């Protein structure tokens, strides 16, 4: 069992890491896009709302993409963790059964 548990849990931490980092990267893209929008406002003035809306729209797309990556990864991580725990429980029960049968001989 001690050899099998690490194999069952292998990769779970990476999924969790990607789920945590994806929204942060999206937020970074949003902040970068907003900075670019404000720079264009400072250079060209606020006369063109279409220019501002385009920059803000592009900035928000990165947040949306980060969330679109993170949310399914969180569900996947939780699913795999619960399956891993279930398999470990089955292995523990089967090991206990084998040990009790051997002790009864």
C-alpha positions in Angstrom: 0.0 0.0 0.0 2.8 2.4 0.9 4.1 2.0 -2.7 0.8 2.5 -4.3 -0.4 5.6 -2.6 2.2 7.9 -4.1 1.4 6.5 -7.5 -2.3 7.3 -7.0 -1.6 10.8 -5.8 1.0 11.5 -8.5 0.2 14.6 -10.5 -2.6 15.8 -8.1 -0.5 18.6 -6.8 0.3 19.8 -10.3 -3.4 19.9 -11.2 -4.0 21.9 -8.0 -1.1 24.3 -8.9 -2.4 24.9 -12.4 -5.9 25.6 -11.0 -4.4 28.1 -8.7 -2.1 29.8 -11.1 -4.5 30.1 -14.1 -6.7 32.9 -12.6 -3.6 34.7 -11.4 -2.2 34.7 -15.0 -5.6 35.9 -16.2 -5.5 38.7 -13.6 -2.0 39.6 -14.7 -3.2 39.9 -18.3 -6.1 42.1 -17.1 -3.8 44.4 -15.2 -1.4 44.6 -18.1 -4.3 45.4 -20.5 -5.7 48.0 -18.2 -2.3 49.7 -17.9 -2.1 49.8 -21.7 -5.6 51.3 -21.9 -4.8 54.0 -19.4 -1.5 54.7 -21.2 -3.4 55.2 -24.4 -5.9 57.5 -22.6 -3.0 59.6 -21.3 -1.4 59.8 -24.7 -4.5 60.3 -26.9 -7.0 61.7 -24.4 -10.4 60.3 -23.5 -12.1 61.4 -26.7 -12.5 57.8 -28.2 -14.6 55.6 -26.0 -14.3 52.8 -28.6 -10.5 52.7 -28.1 -11.0 52.4 -24.3 -13.7 49.8 -24.6 -11.5 47.7 -26.9 -8.6 47.8 -24.5 -10.8 46.9 -21.5 -12.5 44.1 -23.4 -9.1 42.6 -24.3 -8.0 42.9 -20.7 -11.1 41.1 -19.4 -10.7 38.3 -21.9 -7.5 37.1 -20.1 -9.4 36.9 -16.8 -12.2 34.9 -18.4 -9.7 32.5 -19.9 -7.9 32.1 -16.6 -11.2 31.2 -15.0 -12.2 28.9 -17.8 -9.0 26.9 -17.2 -9.1 27.0 -13.4 -12.7 25.9 -12.8 -12.6 22.6 -14.7 -9.2 21.9 -13.1 -10.6 22.3 -9.7 -13.4 19.9 -10.4 -10.9 17.4 -11.9 -8.7 17.7 -8.9 -11.5 17.1 -6.5 -12.7 14.1 -8.5 -9.3 12.6 -8.6 -8.6 13.2 -4.9 -11.9 11.5 -4.0 -11.2 8.5 -6.3 -7.7 8.2 -4.8 -9.0 8.2 -1.3 -11.6 5.6 -2.3 -8.9 3.3 -3.8 -6.7 3.7 -0.8 -9.6 2.7 1.4 -10.3 -0.4 -0.7 -6.6 -1.3 -0.5 -6.6 -0.9 3.2 -9.7 -3.1 3.6 -8.3 -5.8 1.3 -5.0 -5.7 3.2 -6.8 -6.1 6.5 -8.8 -9.0 5.1 -5.6 -10.8 3.9 -3.9 -10.2 7.2 -6.8 -11.5 9.2 -7.0 -14.6 7.0 -3.3 -15.3 7.5 -3.5 -14.7 11.2 -6.4 -17.3 11.4 -4.3 -20.1 9.8 
